[in-house]
Amino acid sequence: MSKTGALFALTLTLLLTEGLCRLPYGYFQSIEHNGFKTEPQFQEKYFNQTLDHFNFNGIGNRTFSQRYLITDKYWKKGSGPIFFYTGNEGNIWAFALNSGFITELAAEQGALVIFAEHRYYGRSLPFGKDSFRIPQVSLLTVEQALADYSVMITELKGQLGAADCPVIVFGGSYGGMLSVYMRLKYPNIVTGALAASAPILSTAGLGDSRQFFQDVTADFQSVRPACSEAVRGAFSQLKELAKRQDYSRIQSEFALCKRPTSAQDIHQLNGLLRNAFTLMAMLDYPYSTQFMGNMPANPVKVACETMLSGYDLLANLRNTAGIVYNATGELTCFDLYSLYLECADPTGCGLGFDSLAWDYQACTEINLCFESNGVTDMFPPMPFTESDRKQYCYKRWAVVPRPGWLKIQFWGDALSSASNIIFSNGDLDPWANGGVRQSLSSSLMAINILGGAHHLDLRESNEADPESVITARKTEAHIIAKWVKMERNRLKQFH
């Protein structure tokens, strides 16, 4: 058995994670932080939210229950700021319990903390199980989500006697994009925004469609050049087996539940494997995590070391069986079509209702036409052009994407007239180059984190943190405190 085969075994194992196999809600009732089980400090509540903010006919005054989490443990009531997390594409508990920097900062600055769940995700389903039918799904838009957050902030401030409390929004990845958009669209409500790993440029169709998978490759190459070269070789071997239609060998090599029988099955396997590498690059934290994946510390390094160690496929599966069972229970083989869904996001949509919601967003406003080509990256050629997207989305959702809409609606790279936004990115994160990497003004600041993976700075402090993220958090804390002070001084002028 080749060394490269061993890497695929590891990637298949790591793929069986929360990000793709949504963990049950009960998982979030306790969480392991630095090796110790702790109970969450948030109260779970529901907000009676307007269903359609922009149409007074049709839906009329109908509402839905939008979940949010709140803690006033550190709040200086009536005067401390409000730290509001703009929830992204998933269960809000997952983000609340993996964004400890926000509560750490709340303890420093006496803030109220709120994590709001995005409509159509988690338990915030406007039409229940029918939310993803047509036309019910049509109310899933960025604009509706931003209006949700603005209405929630306004009404909760009134209920809590917090009318003069400055609001700072936080978000990571898509949630970071929403934080930027909140500051752009509702500066009357939001004083400032910390947008961590927010790819506001690439998702607006700006930049090179090859960049993302090139950056995933660079993460593995940076550990050892031989690592990325071995991955290329492994995909080449898989291609040769498929060309000979040696499907039984492929089934055996990759422990597949069913024998592949077509080129489409091999395409699906390539997508599943590429997605696993993507997850490892995104979640390349210096300590083990259970956020979006049951990952060991430094998973890219672990993968490369395993690949170059000489272990065969079966040995690799045995050595990582604990990861498989912790994530999936009794799984003994890999089902290509239940573990990975091809969708309008080439980096992966996940499974379950959350995956339907993200697929719809990637078919409407969020532009994710990324592709691998086997030349600038280590993956097999898997194009995903705007034409491919249009064809898929019309067939799946009866919609035609609007490739330029985010650039029109949320400014694209024409941000110079905005203010009070921090753009943070880690150099290990393949999403980083899709965001803002250079400061645009004294109040539009870019913070680049050496050795940082996907929104590492939002995570709670850990003894394994690189010095760069410790420094980044201190800088962010200083800037946010300054914004809060400036807003308080501004409000005093009106009293």
C-alpha positions in Angstrom: 0.0 0.0 0.0 1.4 3.4 -0.9 2.0 6.2 1.5 -0.3 8.4 -0.4 -3.1 5.9 0.2 -2.6 6.5 3.9 -3.3 10.2 3.6 -6.6 9.5 2.0 -7.6 7.2 4.8 -6.8 10.0 7.3 -8.7 12.6 5.2 -11.7 10.3 5.0 -11.6 9.9 8.7 -11.3 13.6 9.4 -14.1 14.3 7.0 -16.6 12.6 9.4 -17.0 15.6 11.5 -19.6 18.0 12.8 -19.2 20.2 9.8 -20.6 17.5 7.6 -22.4 15.2 10.0 -24.3 17.7 12.1 -24.0 16.9 15.8 -27.2 16.5 17.7 -28.5 19.5 19.7 -27.7 17.7 23.0 -24.0 17.9 22.2 -24.1 21.7 22.8 -25.5 21.4 26.3 -22.0 20.8 27.5 -18.7 21.5 25.8 -15.1 20.6 26.4 -12.9 23.6 26.9 -9.2 22.9 27.3 -9.9 19.4 28.5 -12.6 20.2 31.0 -16.4 19.8 30.6 -18.2 23.0 31.3 -21.8 24.2 31.1 -22.5 27.1 28.7 -23.1 30.4 30.4 -25.7 31.5 27.9 -29.5 31.5 28.3 -31.3 30.3 25.2 -34.2 32.5 24.2 -36.5 33.1 21.2 -37.3 36.5 19.6 -40.6 37.1 17.8 -39.2 38.1 14.5 -40.8 39.7 11.4 -40.9 37.2 8.6 -40.6 39.6 5.7 -39.1 43.0 6.4 -39.6 44.4 2.9 -43.0 43.4 1.8 -46.2 44.6 3.5 -48.4 42.3 1.4 -48.1 38.6 0.8 -46.7 37.4 4.1 -48.3 40.4 5.8 -47.4 40.6 9.5 -46.4 37.0 10.0 -43.6 36.3 12.4 -41.3 33.4 13.3 -39.3 32.4 16.4 -35.7 33.3 16.0 -33.3 31.8 18.5 -30.7 33.8 20.3 -28.3 33.2 23.2 -27.6 35.9 25.9 -25.5 36.4 29.0 -25.4 39.4 31.2 -22.8 37.8 33.5 -20.3 40.6 32.9 -22.7 43.4 31.9 -22.6 46.8 33.6 -26.3 47.1 33.3 -27.6 50.1 31.3 -24.1 51.4 30.6 -21.8 48.6 29.4 -21.6 47.9 25.6 -23.5 45.2 23.8 -21.4 42.6 21.9 -23.6 41.1 19.3 -22.6 38.1 17.2 -24.1 38.0 13.7 -24.8 34.3 13.4 -23.9 32.4 10.3 -24.7 29.2 8.5 -25.4 26.8 11.4 -26.5 26.1 14.9 -25.8 29.2 17.0 -24.6 27.1 19.9 -21.6 26.0 17.8 -20.5 29.5 17.3 -21.2 30.7 20.8 -19.1 27.9 22.3 -16.2 28.4 19.9 -15.9 32.2 20.1 -14.7 32.6 23.7 -12.7 35.8 22.9 -16.1 37.7 22.9 -17.0 36.6 26.4 -13.4 37.2 27.6 -13.6 40.7 26.1 -17.0 41.2 27.7 -15.5 40.4 31.1 -12.9 43.1 30.5 -15.3 45.8 29.2 -18.5 45.0 31.1 -20.5 44.0 28.1 -23.8 42.2 27.5 -23.2 39.4 25.0 -25.8 38.2 22.5 -25.4 35.5 19.8 -28.2 35.6 17.2 -29.1 32.6 15.0 -29.4 33.3 11.3 -32.9 32.7 9.8 -33.3 29.3 8.2 -30.4 27.7 10.3 -30.4 25.7 13.5 -33.8 26.0 15.1 -34.7 29.3 13.5 -36.8 27.8 10.7 -39.5 30.2 9.6 -41.7 27.5 8.1 -40.5 24.5 10.0 -39.7 21.5 7.9 -41.3 23.3 4.9 -38.8 26.1 5.1 -36.8 24.8 2.1 -39.8 24.4 -0.3 -40.3 26.9 -3.1 -41.4 29.7 -2.6 -41.0 29.6 1.2 -37.2 29.5 0.9 -37.2 32.8 -1.0 -37.1 34.8 2.3 -33.6 33.5 2.9 -31.5 36.5 1.9 -28.6 38.4 3.4 -30.8 41.5 3.5 -33.5 39.8 5.5 -30.9 38.4 7.9 -29.4 41.9 8.5 -32.9 43.4 9.1 -33.5 40.5 11.6 -30.4 41.5 13.6 -31.2 45.2 13.4 -34.8 44.7 14.7 -33.6 42.3 17.4 -30.9 44.7 18.6 -33.3 47.7 18.7 -36.1 45.9 20.5 -33.8 44.1 23.0 -32.1 47.4 23.9 -35.5 48.8 24.7 -36.6 45.8 26.8 -33.3 45.7 28.7 -33.0 49.4 29.4 -29.9 49.6 27.2 -30.9 52.5 24.9 -27.6 54.3 25.2 -25.3 51.2 25.2 -23.0 51.1 22.1 -23.3 48.0 20.0 -20.3 46.2 18.5 -20.9 43.3 16.1 -18.7 40.3 15.8 -18.6 37.5 13.3 -16.4 34.9 11.7 -16.4 33.7 8.1 -19.9 34.4 6.6 -20.8 35.8 10.0 -17.9 38.2 9.6 -19.3 39.2 6.3 -22.6 40.0 8.0 -20.8 42.1 10.6 -19.2 44.2 7.9 -22.6 44.6 6.1 -24.3 45.6 9.4 -21.8 48.4 9.9 -22.3 49.5 6.2 -26.1 49.3 6.2 -27.1 50.1 9.8 -24.4 52.5 11.2 -27.2 54.1 13.2 -27.5 50.8 15.1 -24.0 49.4 15.0 -20.9 51.4 16.3 -18.2 49.0 15.0 -17.5 45.6 13.6 -14.9 42.9 14.1 -15.0 40.8 11.0 -12.8 37.7 11.4 -11.9 35.6 8.3 -14.6 37.4 6.3 -14.2 36.8 2.5 -16.2 39.8 1.4 -14.2 40.2 -1.8 -14.1 36.6 -3.2 -17.8 36.0 -2.4 -18.6 39.2 -4.4 -16.9 37.6 -7.4 -13.7 39.6 -7.0 -10.3 37.9 -7.4 -9.1 34.7 -9.0 -11.4 31.6 -8.9 -8.3 29.4 -8.6 -7.0 31.2 -5.4 -8.9 29.2 -2.8 -7.7 25.7 -3.6 -4.2 27.1 -4.4 -4.2 28.4 -0.8 -5.4 25.0 0.6 -2.4 23.5 -1.3 0.0 26.0 0.1 -0.9 25.0 3.7 0.2 21.4 3.0 3.2 22.5 1.0 4.4 24.7 3.8 4.6 21.7 6.1 6.7 19.8 3.6 6.8 20.1 -0.2 6.8 16.4 -0.4 3.3 16.4 1.2 1.5 18.3 -1.5 3.5 16.4 -4.2 2.3 13.1 -2.6 -1.3 14.3 -2.7 -0.9 15.0 -6.4 0.5 11.6 -6.9 -2.3 9.9 -5.0 -5.0 11.7 -7.1 -3.1 10.6 -10.2 -3.2 7.0 -9.0 -6.9 7.3 -8.4 -7.4 8.7 -11.8 -5.5 5.7 -13.4 -7.6 3.2 -11.4 -10.7 5.0 -12.6 -9.5 5.1 -16.2 -9.1 1.3 -16.0 -12.5 1.0 -14.3 -10.8 -0.9 -11.5 -13.7 0.0 -9.2 -13.3 -3.0 -6.9 -9.7 -1.8 -6.2 -11.0 1.7 -5.5 -13.6 0.4 -3.1 -11.0 -1.6 -1.3 -8.5 1.2 -1.1 -10.9 3.7 0.3 -13.1 1.5 2.4 -16.2 2.5 0.5 -19.6 1.0 1.4 -20.5 0.5 -2.2 -18.4 -0.2 -5.2 -18.2 2.8 -7.6 -19.7 2.1 -11.0 -19.3 5.3 -13.0 -17.3 8.4 -13.6 -19.9 10.3 -11.5 -19.0 8.2 -8.5 -15.3 9.0 -9.0 -16.1 12.7 -9.3 -18.0 12.4 -6.0 -15.1 10.7 -4.4 -12.7 13.5 -5.6 -15.1 16.1 -4.2 -15.3 14.3 -0.8 -11.5 14.1 -0.6 -10.9 17.7 -1.6 -13.5 18.8 0.9 -11.6 16.9 3.7 -8.3 18.7 2.8 -10.2 22.0 2.9 -11.5 21.3 6.4 -8.1 20.5 7.7 -6.6 23.7 6.2 -9.4 25.8 7.6 -9.2 24.2 11.1 -5.5 24.1 11.3 -5.5 25.2 15.0 -2.6 24.6 17.3 -4.8 22.5 19.6 -7.5 19.9 19.2 -11.0 21.1 18.5 -14.5 19.9 17.9 -15.6 23.0 16.0 -16.8 22.1 12.4 -14.7 18.9 12.9 -13.2 16.5 15.4 -9.7 17.6 14.7 -6.4 16.9 16.4 -3.9 19.7 17.0 -2.2 20.9 13.8 -4.3 18.6 11.6 -2.3 19.6 8.4 0.9 18.6 10.0 -0.7 15.4 11.3 -2.0 14.5 7.9 1.4 15.1 6.3 3.3 13.1 8.9 0.8 10.2 8.5 1.2 10.3 4.7 5.0 10.1 4.9 5.1 7.6 7.7 4.6 4.5 5.5 1.4 3.3 7.2 -1.0 1.5 4.9 -4.8 2.2 4.6 -6.0 -0.4 7.1 -3.4 0.6 9.7 -4.4 4.2 9.2 -8.0 3.5 9.7 -7.3 1.5 12.9 -5.2 4.3 14.3 -7.9 6.8 13.7 -10.9 4.7 14.5 -11.5 6.7 17.7 -12.2 9.8 15.6 -14.6 7.9 13.4 -16.6 6.4 16.2 -16.7 9.6 18.3 -18.2 11.4 15.3 -20.4 8.8 13.7 -21.0 5.9 16.1 -21.1 2.5 14.3 -19.6 3.6 10.9 -17.4 0.9 9.4 -17.3 2.2 5.8 -17.6 5.4 3.8 -20.7 6.2 1.9 -19.9 8.7 -0.8 -23.3 10.2 -1.2 -24.3 10.4 2.5 -21.1 12.0 3.8 -20.7 14.6 1.1 -23.2 16.6 -1.0 -22.1 18.3 -4.1 -23.7 21.8 -4.1 -23.3 25.4 -5.3 -20.4 25.8 -2.8 -17.3 23.9 -4.0 -15.8 24.1 -0.5 -18.7 22.1 0.9 -22.3 22.7 2.2 -22.5 20.1 4.9 -25.6 17.9 5.5 -29.1 18.4 6.8 -31.3 21.5 6.7 -28.3 23.8 7.2 -26.8 22.5 4.0 -30.0 23.2 2.1 -30.0 26.8 3.4 -26.4 27.4 2.4 -26.8 25.8 -1.0 -29.7 28.2 -1.7 -27.6 31.2 -0.6 -24.8 30.1 -2.8 -27.3 29.9 -5.6 -28.6 33.4 -5.1 -26.3 36.1 -3.5 -23.1 34.4 -2.3 -20.7 33.9 -5.2 -18.5 30.8 -4.7 -17.3 29.9 -8.2 -14.0 28.4 -7.0 -12.3 25.6 -8.9 -9.3 23.3 -8.7 -7.2 22.6 -11.8 -4.3 20.3 -10.8 -1.7 22.9 -11.9 -1.9 25.7 -9.4 -3.2 23.3 -6.8 -2.8 19.6 -5.8 -6.3 18.5 -6.6 -7.9 17.0 -9.8 -9.4 19.5 -12.2 -12.9 20.3 -11.0 -14.2 23.4 -12.7 -17.2 25.3 -11.4 -17.9 28.3 -13.7 -20.6 30.8 -13.5 -22.3 28.9 -16.3 -22.1 25.7 -14.2 -23.5 27.5 -11.2 -26.4 29.0 -13.2 -27.3 25.6 -14.7 -27.2 23.8 -11.3 -29.1 26.5 -9.4 -31.9 26.7 -11.9 -32.4 23.0 -11.9 -32.1 22.7 -8.1 -33.9 25.9 -6.9 -35.5 27.4 -10.0 -33.3 30.5 -9.5 -30.8 32.4 -11.6 -27.8 33.6 -9.5 -26.9 37.3 -9.5 -23.1 37.3 -9.7 -22.7 41.0 -9.2 -25.3 41.6 -6.5 -23.0 41.6 -3.4 -20.7 44.0 -5.1 -23.6 46.4 -5.8 -25.4 46.0 -2.5 -22.5 45.8 -0.1 -19.9 47.8 -1.9 -17.4 45.1 -2.9 -13.9 46.6 -2.6 -15.1 50.2 -2.7 -15.0 50.5 1.1 -13.0 53.7 1.6 -16.0 55.8 2.9 -16.9 53.2 5.5 -15.5 53.3 9.1 -15.0 51.4 12.3 -14.4 47.9 10.9 -11.6 45.5 11.8 -10.7 42.9 9.2 -8.7 40.0 10.7 -7.3 37.1 8.8 -4.8 34.2 9.5 -2.2 33.3 7.0 -3.1 29.6 7.3 -6.7 30.2 6.4 -7.6 29.5 2.7 -10.3 32.1 3.0 -7.9 34.9 3.9 -7.0 36.1 0.5 -10.7 36.5 -0.3 -10.9 39.2 2.4 -9.3 42.5 3.2 -5.6 42.1 4.0 -4.4 45.7 4.0 -5.8 48.6 6.1 -7.8 51.0 4.0 -7.9 53.9 6.5 -7.3 54.7 10.2 -10.7 53.2 11.0 -10.7 50.4 8.4 -8.0 48.2 9.9 -6.6 44.9 8.6 -4.9 42.6 11.2 -3.0 39.7 9.7 -2.3 36.8 12.1 0.9 34.7 11.4 0.1 31.1 12.0 -3.6 31.7 12.3 -6.3 29.4 10.9 -10.0 30.2 10.3 -11.0 33.1 12.7 -8.6 31.9 15.4 -8.8 35.3 17.1 -12.4 34.7 17.9 -11.7 31.5 19.8 -11.0 31.6 23.6 -7.5 32.0 24.9 -5.4 28.8 24.9 -1.9 28.1 26.1 -1.0 26.9 22.6 -1.9 30.2 21.0 0.8 31.7 18.8 2.0 35.1 20.0 0.6 36.7 16.9 -3.1 35.9 17.9 -2.4 37.1 21.5 -1.2 40.4 20.1 -4.1 40.6 17.6 -6.7 40.2 20.4 -5.0 42.9 22.4 -5.1 45.2 19.4 -8.8 44.4 18.8 -9.7 44.9 22.4 -8.0 48.3 22.4 -9.8 49.4 19.2 -13.2 48.3 20.4 -12.8 50.0 23.7 -11.9 53.2 21.8 -15.0 52.9 19.6 -17.2 52.4 22.7 -15.8 55.4 24.4 -16.2 57.6 21.3 -19.9 56.5 20.9 -20.6 57.2 24.6 -19.1 60.7 24.2 -21.2 61.3 21.1 -24.4 60.2 22.8 -23.7 62.6 25.7 -24.0 65.5 23.3 -27.7 64.6 22.9 -28.5 64.4 26.6 
